[in-house]
């Protein structure tokens, strides 16, 4: 079990957020405080405390007063969602090894739920921190059928993570796959908005795209799916070929670089998607979810 790291916000997210800042603003709300999860780290690796004075926050284009910023070293609930479909460009042995890496990297108090998906999601290992129990579930890995990623994500949110609302803020999904979806009834935009509304962070261990980057008629390309899910929720994409390093980065980041920012919204509209932007003083990397869906 281990503990460091963070990354910079991607240019794509900055452009997306900036594009959403134009337009009329609503009246002051007087609503209760909102909690926003952020990943913060100094570029030089210094452990010096980061405070609210180092940040600026914009909600729906309006600058907000940060009322509190505190490190969040609490345990995480992490769903490992692994693509079980037939044409995925890797083998079962490598998929199994990527899951083992997380079993030996999580911190005390963290728990893993392992789910495989093709046409339907299937639990390979229930919530646990027991590496041997996770190891036993790896025998259920297989390669068959088509990848219905969006439906699997929807099931995870509804059945595994939504019941944990209020029990702990760190609810995380790690997608192990290439981002391809074929045949889901759930739409891409629908599940992204739900992940953002539920404050669920998505990471990805990216496997090479089996479609070769082919255009998709009604949804982003597979690589873009992973990029948008992770950037939209404050996570990041890491290479599947470096699964050991990726597992350590994710577990370290969740325990050592995660903060909770509190503010009371002012001059925002609850009827539209609200773009979020957090900026930091030079030398500090920051990541956060890109938007808050309408209530």
N, C-alpha and C positions, 0 to 999 in steps of 0.2 A: 504494500500500500504506500502511496506516495503523495508528493505535494508539488507549478509556476508557469507562467507564460501568458501572453495575450497578443492580439494582433491589431493591425490598423483597420479602420473602416474602409471598405472598397470604394473605388471611384464610382462604380455602378450605383451603389446605394446612395451616395451623396447626390448624384444627378437625379435619381428617382425622387429623393426627398425634396430637393430644391424645386423640382417641377411641380410639386404639390403645394407650394407655399403661396401661390397667387390666389386672388379672389377675396370676396368680402369676408369679414370676421363677425362672429356672433357676440352677443352681450356677455358681460361677466356672469359667471355661473354660480359662484358661491358654493360649489359642490365640495364634498369631502376629499381628503387627500388621496392621491393616486400613487401607487408604488410601481416603479419602473426598474427592471433588472438591467444592469449594465456590466460589461466586462471592461476593467481598467488595469493598465500596467504601464510602468515607466519603460521607455525604450532601452535605457541603460541597465535594466534589471534591478535598479535600486529598490529596496524594501520601504523607502520613505513613504509615509502615509499620504494618500491622495484625499483631498477634502473637497467640499462643495465649492470652495473658492476657486478651485482649478477648473471648474466646468461652467458651461452655459447650456441652458435647455430651452428648446423651442417646441411648442405643441401647436399644430395647425398654423404655423408661421408666427405665432405670438410668443415672445419671450416670457418664460415663467420663472418665478422665484423658487429656487431649490430650498426646501425646508430642512432636509436632512439627507446625508449620504453616509452609509455605514457598510463596512465589509460584511459579507454573508458567508461565514464558514460552515453553515449548516449542511447536513447530509443531502445527497441528491437521490432522486428516483429516476433511473435511466432505463429506457426501453431500447434494446438492441433489435432493430427491425431489419431482418436479413432477407434479401431476394432469393427465393427458392426456385425460380422459374428455369425452364429448360435451356434457353439459348443464352443465358448470362455468360459473359466471357471470363469465367474462372471455374475452378472445380470445387467440389464439396470439401475436400481436405483444406484448401486455403480459406474457405468460408469459416470452417470450424476453428481454424487457428486464429482468425481475426477476433472471434468471440472469446476464445481463451485469454487473449491479451487483456481484455477488459476485466475478466474475472480476477486477474492478479494485479490490477492497477487501481481498483476502486479503494476509496478511503474507508476508515471505520465509520459505520453508520449508513454508508451508501448501499443501495440495493439495485439489482438488475432484474429486468424481465426480458426474456429472450423470445422473440416472435419471428417465425418464418412466414413468408407470403408467396403465393402464386395466384390462383383464382380466389383463394380465401386465406385469411391469416390463421396461423396455428401456433399455439403456445408451445414452445420447446422447453422452457423452464420458467416456473412461476417466480414471483418476487423472492429474491434471495441474495445473500452475500457469500454463499457457500460455493466455492469453486468446483468442488466435486459434484454438486448437484447440477451446476451448469454443464459440466463435462458430460454428465449422463444424458442430458437432453440433446447433445450434439448428434446422437445416433438418429434423430428424427430429420436431420437435414437431407435434402434430396434436390433433384433438378427435374421439374416437370411443369407443364402448363405455361400460362401467360402471366405476366406480372401486373397485378392490379394494385399498384402502389397507393393510389389515392383512396381507394376503398379501405385498404389496410390501415392507412393513417387515420381515417375517420373512425374505424373500429377501436384503434388504440386510444384515441382521444376520449371517445364515449365510454368505453368499458374499463380502461385501465388508469387513465390520468385524470379525467374529470372527477371521479370519486375522491381523489386526493386533494382537491381544491380546499385550501385552508389548512391542510395538514402539513404543508411545507411548500415553499415557493419554487424549489428547484425540481421542475418536472422537465425531463429532457428525452428527446428521441434521437437516436443515432441510426441513420439509414445506411445500410451496407448494400450497395447496388450501384446501378448506372443511371437511375432516375427515369427509366422507361416505364410508361404506364400503357397498358392495352386493355380496354374494355371496362374500366371502372365506371360505375354510375355516378360516383362523386366527382365533381369538377375540380380542376386545379385551383381556381380562384376561391372556390367555396372552402376548401380545406386549408388554404393559406390563411384566409381570414379567420377561420376558427382557431388555428394555432396561435395567431396573434391575439385574438380575443381572450384566449385561455392562458396567455403568458407561458407557452410551451416553447422551449428552445430546441431547434433542430440542428444537428451536426450531420455530416455525411462522410463516409469512407467511399470514395468514388472509384468505381470499376469502369474500365474503358467502355464507351458507348457501342453497343452491339449494332446500332443502326448506321454507324459511320457519320452521324450528324445530319441524318435525313430530316427534311422539313416535316413538321407535324401540322395537320390542318387546323385543329381546334385547341392546341395546347403547346407550350414551349418544347423545344428539343430536350432530350433527356438531361444533358449537361446543364442546360439553363434551368430545368426543374430543380435540380439540386442547388444551384446557385441562388435561385429566388427563394426557395424554402429556407436556406441557411441565412442569407442576408436579411430576409424579411423578418426573421425571428431572433437575430442576434448571435447565431451560431457561425459555423465555418465549414468549408470543404477541405478534407485532407485525403491524401492518396491511399488507396487500399493496399498498394504494394509496400507501404510503410506502416502496416497496421499496429505494430508494437509501439512505434513512436507516436502514432496518432492517438492510441488509447491513453498513453501517458499524458499527452498534451491536453486532451479533453478532461481527464480526471483531475489533473493539476489545476487547470483553468477554473473548473467549477468550484474547487475548494479554496483556491488562493487568490483568484482575481475577480471574483463575482461580488458585486456591490448591489445594494438596494437604495434607490434614489426616491425620495418622497417630495411631492409638490401638490398644491391645490390648483386645479386648472382654472385659468382666467382667460376670458375672451376666446372661447372655443365653441364649436358647434358639435352637438352629439348626433346630428342627423347625417353627417358625411364622414368619409374616411379621413382621419386626422394623421397627417404626416408628422413624424417625430424626428428631432435632430438634437443630438448632444455633441457639443464641441468641447475640446480640452486644450489646456495650455500646451505649448510646444514641448515635445518630449514625452507626452502621455498618449498612449494608444487607447481608443475607446470603441466599443461595439455595443449595439442595442437593437431592439426590434424596430423596423422601419416605419410601422404605422399602427394605428389603433382603429379597428373597424367601428362603424357606427353602432350605437346601442340599439 
